[in-house]
Amino acid sequence: MSTAQTSSKISNSAEATPCTDRSLLLPSHSGRNVFPNSPFFGRLLRHAHRNGTAVRDLKLGIEKTYEELLSDVLGLRQVLRDSLSLDTLEALEKGEETYIGVLAGGGYEFAVGILAVLAIGAAAVPLSVVLPVQEAAYFVSKSKLVAILTASTSSTLGQSIARYVNKEHNMSVQSIEVMRNLPRETISAAEMLISANLYLDDNAAGAVIFTSGTTGPPKGAVMRRAFVHDSAMAVAEHYGITYNDVILHVLPVHHATGLGITFFPFILAGACIEFKSGSFDPGWMWERWRQGGLTFFSGVPTIYMRMMRFYDQHLAKLPEQKRTQYVHGANEIRAMLCGSSALPKPVQDFWTRIRNGKIILTRYGATEFGAVFKVPVDAKGIPDGSVGTAVSGVDVKLSEGNEGEILIRSPYMFSKYLFDDAATVAAHDPEGYFRTGDIGKRQGSHYWIIGRASLDIIKSGGYKISALDIEREVLGLPYISEVMVVGVADEEFGQRVGAVVTLRDDQDIYSSGDNIEGKKLSLDDLRKDLRGRLAGYKLPTLLRIIKGDLPKGQSGKVLKKKLGPELFPCPGWETHAEVQVWRNQKAAIMARL
């Protein structure tokens, strides 16, 4: 037989019988000190050899290196493995979807817990530590959790939740405290290995983030395993995050931002995450900034607004030398990030001024698809109010050309809603674009958010009005602390523009009434002050003044859907004692009563 014939026979044989991957022919490579074959753990192990600081937990008063972190992850994984049923272990071995909860605020126990879940091959489900047992049970039962890892401070809550769901939902959930089960000795990075088995499936479930539930019961958005490394790396590269960076993490870790923006990208880049959990304190925050050593900070508009207010009320009155220390601390932070909702222009202007021209880096995104519009760190020439340009690889379409509902197809999208195919399909249009429900506009390569279609677009007298545009201008007034603008049902105009405001404590221009010294803010006063800023048809025709802060959800967003009907009841707002009605419309309204 000729050489050519022999080669042809071998080639045909190979085509007929494809070779099996060696890992399927040989003993499995696993063990107590072996991480699964994943780009995520491969990168973390390289950071462990460099052994910089991974987590600084201010509440617990501890600081851990990457080597210590991974050692604790391996130890907790073994405890978890020993606690799970044989059926669950078999499901994990087969690569079947398995969900494990992590009941912890931002801190070291959270970091160890999340990584231990991923290291065992399951999907992590971060849970809020402030929910009552029966409400938390919804998330546990919806996720079909097999176990809950808890922080020491939430151990009692975890045990109560487990008892409740085991009895009421016929589940078999264990609650395991993280800190109590950490190993006493540290495994060196040199002893840690990455498995020679097949790579973990990046399309499998990696994490579940529940939506806010503003349009119905919260839905569990299942993020693919690639979310923890590929999506995270895209964020890290966009902001230029390196192992030299330190971020102060103050956001809820069970939300998309706290997990997908300020946790995974920084841990993947080898940076240091400094956790400050618990209630927000602007005075403490300014003091921490003054101490220095931070390069990144991420907040929501409410945080930046309260920090600005604290500066005006307290720091601005300090001697220049002392005040400069705080300003210098804020300027040391290389990048300040902001998401969740629109950042009011007066707030952006304040921070741009004290940070010598460096703007707060806004973005737009959602739980299901991450951040799709971003402002870069070296932002130059960003138009006022823009949330940046589309990130690479993301397919963005506006329903009406350069304006309309924002429609998204992205490699970083969620894979599905947890155990709800119907909801997954309903969330997309016939072409497969995710329907965000948000209205945006595009000019050149830059995007702006006009508002939520169901809440922030007011249809009044034939006009489509953005509530966010009005809120931005109202917040520019020197006596306003917070504002919420909503559409209020009306027979004649369809909707009226209703504004709810709170007044700044450090101003004496107006009062909220109730026999407090000073003139009470009237709707006529507000309209007069806005007339040079807004077109006439956008001016509020209803006003209500309340004391204190506007109620907000855990993500920092004002609860418009709930508050609108409460503060402007329909029917009833026409005669409500605390609702001011624009005088030129009062006669027409009263004539209809």
Secondary structure, 3 states (H helix, E strand, C coil): CCHHHHHHHHHHHHHHCCCCCHHHCCCCCCCCCEECCCHHHHHHHHHHHHCCEEEEECCCCEEEEHHHHHHHHHHHHHHHHHHCCHHHHHHHHCCCCCEEEEECCCCHHHHHHHHHHHHHCCEEEEECCCCCHHHHHHHHHHHCCCEEEECHHHHHHHHHHHHHHHHHCCCCCEEEECHHHCCCCCCCHHHCEECCCCCCCCCCEEEEEECCCCCCCCCEEEEEHHHHCHHHHHHHHHHCCCCCCEEEECCCCCCHHHHHCCCHHHHHCCCEEEECCCCCCHHHHHHHHHHCCCCEEEECHHHHHHHHHHHHHCHHHCCHHHHHHHHHHHHHCCEEEECCCCCCHHHHHHHHHHCCCCCCEEEEEECCCEEEEECCCCCCCCCCCCCEEECCCCEEEECCECEEEEEEECCCCCCEECCCHHHHHHCECCCCCEEEEEEEEEECCEEEEEEECCCCEEEECCEEEEHHHHHHHHHCCCCEEEEEEEEEEECCCEEEEEEEEEECCCCCCCECCCCCCCCECCHHHHHHHHCCCCCHHHCCCEEEECCCCCCECCCCCECHHHHHHHHCCCCCHHHCCCCEECHHHHHHHHHHC
